[in-house]
């Protein structure tokens, strides 16, 4: 009954989303207002300081000229024998004035120095204002990037929850139907074995989903560990392909294995490497929608490193997404319009486990399909042997 209620509520596309989207919209409106206020405030501040300093210069020039006129009158009214003492007092009280004979005037060097000092203040304000604005805008940009990352994380979490609900519900529903059928009906032995085989496949699917979630949790907490040991990458890849050959063939895939004509000695964890390669193979088949699903696995050596390529002719990858597909819970598109199953964890596990083993992985977009490349450092230079025919 609870599953039926949830199944009726989940398809609502806007369920639980619009209040959050409205909050995000108002946050960006607030950011726009803050940025506009900062621009206006700094602009007004610079204009105010320029006008204020210009007024100071004009006021100083007027005041000094008035002082010179008053001192001129005082000088003219002072007896000659008292002018020596008056000159000393004027020098101390009005250092910007000069007395020459009967003439009192403003020292032009003092006036020029005052103007230069005020202009220097203006330049200082003109420099500090944009720097202040730049620092504030940089801080707002960092906050905006954080909010956008949080928004993207929320979207991925929503897609992950929808995908996880679907991925777990489908095998559980199948198992429930098969169990009820076996309980209510007496079936022939062959039919029972077929049902039991189908149930085993669904249980294995649930185990795989659970293992991926647990592995992701361990990696997120820094608990992921590998035990590298000397391996020939040719043999390790061959063993993994042999284990998955039947299941991939049942899904319509055709494997083409092209080993390197010689040993490729590397330090890897065989179990971890098997998980990495199986994820890449599953990804290649999953995103090849046609009836023909060719997958190439190639091995080669280049620059002291062993390279393993997994190539398909599926839907391919947008070049803009190549830097994001290895992030956890990332899946191209929206979960409600996506038809391929998955949790968005496979490529994240591929990258994380490969890096734990000292390797690297990247994706390449092809005109048709995609190519994933694993690379590990060679423990010794490969010795070429006569070329072997692809398996």
Buried (B, 14 or more C-beta within 10 A) or exposed (E): EEEEEEEEEBEEEEEEEEEEEEEBEEBEEEBEEBBEEBEEBBEEBBEEBEEEBEEBBEEBBEEBEEBBEEBBEEBEEEEEEEEEEBEEEBEEEBEBBBBEEEEBBBBEEBBEEBBEEBEEBBEEBEEBBEEBBEEBBEEBEEEBEEBEEEBBEEBBEBBBBBBBBBBBBBBEEBBEEBEEEBEEEEEEEEEEEEBEEBBEBBEEBBEEBEEBEEBBEEBEEEEBEBEBEEBBBBEBBBBBBEEBBEBBEEEEBEBEBBBBBBBBBBBBBBEBBBBBBBBBBBBBBBBBEEEEBBBBBBBBBEEEBBBBBBBBBBBBBEEEBBEBBBBBBBBBEEBEEBEBEBBBBBBBBBBBBBBBBBBBBEBBBEEEBBBBBBBBBBBEEBEEEEEEEEE
